Amino acid sequence: MLELYHAEPASNSLKVLLCLKEKGVDFVSHLINIQAFEQHDPAFLEINPDGQVPVLVHDGTVITESTVINEYLDQVFPSPALRPAAALECARMRIFTKYVDEYFRPSLSQIGWQLMIHTITDKLSPEEFAARLARIPREEKREKWRIAAAQGYTAEQMAAWRRTLAEGIGKMEAALAKGPWLAGPHYSLADISCFAMAAHMPARFGDIMSDTVSPRVMEWHRRMRARPAVAAALAMPSPLKAAARPMRQ
């Protein structure tokens, strides 16, 4: 039995949802409302002591980290294959997934955190906020909350993260000049990983990702959204629209 603990269909949670939907495997979905701090509830911390989603539970075995989860899923459920058979294409795929994990996603996360943090913290008293912080298991995460909720990030930091996003879109634009998908002629985990981060970028970062500045990426983005599995993943419930509760998919 497969169970997935995940947030709304965005970022790392979307990454794993895209893979599962592409594979067409049945799983039990546990929607975790991260804006309500459900990832820090004792029951969830028993599953993942780091207090982070997504988490895959396969026949009782817990697997964390979205990229690792997707590689695991591709091995356990080999059809359709999401890792190219050719060594060079597979290397290109892993370069993109590594870049997303180390640079693209962290930059996008920091910018998003700056923009959304006060929609959460402004509803809390200082005492409530301190109590929420105390439940966060990792110090770097607690510090991220403190900085964003207090003074926020500097203009220089925000600009640096935006440059990283532009760099990432530039890498994708160059790769798509060589083939229809990011690793070459075959749809792969590289496309899933990048789309999970870039899915909403045209509306929010039009100066970085648009038909004018990144036409190949935008064409790829439209082809991605036309895939039935992508549409199904994006249609998954959001904590903003539904109560966090388990449901069978």
N, C-alpha and C positions, 0 to 999 in steps of 0.2 A: 504494500500500500504506500502511495505517495501522498505526503502532506506538504503544503507550502505555506509558511508564515510570511506575509508580505504586507507592504503598505500599498498606497494607491498606484495605479499603473504609470509609474515614472521612475527614472533613474535606475538604480540597481534592482528594485523590485520588478520594474518593467522588463529589464534584461532577462530575468529568469522566466517571467510569464511569456515572453516572446518565444523562448526556446521550448517551453512546455506546449504551447499552442501549436508551434510548428511541428513538433513531434506527434501531436494528436493523442497524447497519453492522458488518462484520467488521473485526477488528483483532487485532494480535498484542500480547499482554499480557506485559510484563516486570515481574515483581514485585520491587520494591526493598525490602529489609529495612532500614528506617531505624534500627531499634534495634541493628543490627549495623554501622551507619555506611556502608552500601553506597552511599548517595548522595554520599559523599565519595571513593569509589574513583576512581582516575585514569581508568578507562574511562568511568565515568559523567560525570565532569567534562569530558571531551571533548565530550559531548553537551550538557550544561548547566553552564557554568563556575560558576554560582551554587550548584551542589550541592543543588538542590531539586527535589522532585517535586510535581505531575505534569509530565511532558513529553510532548508529542505530536510524532511524526515522521511527516509525510505526504509520501510520495514523496521522501524524503531531506531535506525542509525541516523544521527544528526550530521548534516553537512552544511557548512557556512561558507561565506564569500561567494558572491554572485558568479564570478568568472570560473571558479572551481566547480560550483554547482553545475554550470552549463557544460563544462568539459565532462563532468561525471555523467550528466544526462545523455550526452552524445555517445558515451561509451556503453552505457547500460541499455539505451534505446537507439540502436545504430541507424534506424531508418526513419526519416530521411537523414542522410549524413550531413552534418553541419561543420565538419572539418574537412578541408580538401585532401584528397588522396595524394596529390603531388606535393613533394617536400617543399618546393619553393613557395607554392600557394599557402601551404600550412604555416610556413615561417612568416609570410606577409600577414596572415590572419593573426598570429600570435603577437606580432609587432603592434597591430592596432589594438588588440585587447589589452596589452600591457600599457600602451600609451593612454588609453582611456582610464585605466585604473590608477596610474601614477600621476597624470597631469590633467587630462581633460575633465574627468569627473570631479576631482577635488576642487578645481577652479570654478566649475559650474555650481558645485555645492556651496562654496563660500559666498558667491554672489547671491545665490538663492536664499541662503541663510540670512544675509544682511537685509534682503527685501521682505522676508516673511516673519522674522523673529518677533517683532513687536505685535503682530496679530495674535501671537500666543502669550507672550509675557505681559502684555498690557492688561490681560484679564486676571492676572495673579497679583496678590499682595506680596510685599517683600518676603514675608514669612513663608507663603506658599511657594514662591520661586526658590527660596533657599531649600525647602523640603524637596522640591523636584530635583534640584541639582544634586542633593545628597543621594538620590536614588540612581544617578548615572554612574555606572561601574568604572568607566575609563576616564582618567584624569584629563586627557587631551580633549575629550568630548565635553567635560564640564567646563574647561577653559574656553572652548568655542562658544558655549552658551553664555558664559560670563561676559566675554568681550563683545559679542554681538548685541547682547541685551543692554550693556552699559554704554560705552562710548561708540560702539560700532567700528568697522574697519576704516582705514584711512583711504583717501582718494588714490594714493599711490598703490596700495594693495589692490583696490578694485580695478585699477587700470592694468596692473600686472596680470590679474586673473583674466581680464577681457583679452589681453594679448595672447594668452595661452589658448583661449577659445578660438580666436582668429587663426592661430597657428594650426590648431587641430583641424579646423574646417579647410585650411589650405592643404594640409596633408591628404585629406579626403578628396579634395578637388583634383589634386595631382594623380592620385591612385585611380580615380574614375576616368581619367583620360586614357588609361591602358586597358580598361575592361568595364563591363556593366556592374561588377560588384567590387568591393574594396580589396579583396584578396586576389581578384582575377575574374575568370569566367563563371565561377560558382558562388552561389549564395552561401554565406558561412557565418560563424560566430562573430566575425569581424563586423559584419553588417548589423547583426543583432546588438552587439555591444555599443556601436556608435549611434545607432538609431535610438537606443534607450536614453541616450543623453541628448541627442539632437531633435527628438520628436517635436518639442514645443519651441525650439529656438527661432524659427522664422517669425513667429509672432512676438517674441520677446527680445530678439537680438537681430533685428532686420539689417543693421549695418554690418553684421558679421556673416550672416547666412541669408541670402536672397538670390533671386534670379539675376540680379545685376552683378553681385560680387562672387557668387559661387553657383553658376548655372548648372554644372554637372551634379553638384551635391543636391540641388533642388530637384532635378530630374530623378535622381536616386531616391530622394525623400518621397516623391510622389509614387514611385514604383514600390517603395516599401509600404506605404499606407494602403496601396491597392492589394497587397497580399492578404488573403482571408485570415491567416494566423495573426497578422499584425492588427488587423481590425478587431479580432476577437480579444486580443490582449489589451488593447486600448479601451475596450468596452467593459473591462472588469470594474467592479464597484470602487468608488472612492469614499474614504471616511467622511468627506464633506457631503456626500449624498446618501450614505447608508450607515447604519449602525455597524460597528465592528463585531462580526459574528462569523462563525464557521459556516461554510456552504459548500456543497458538492458541485464540481464542475464536470 
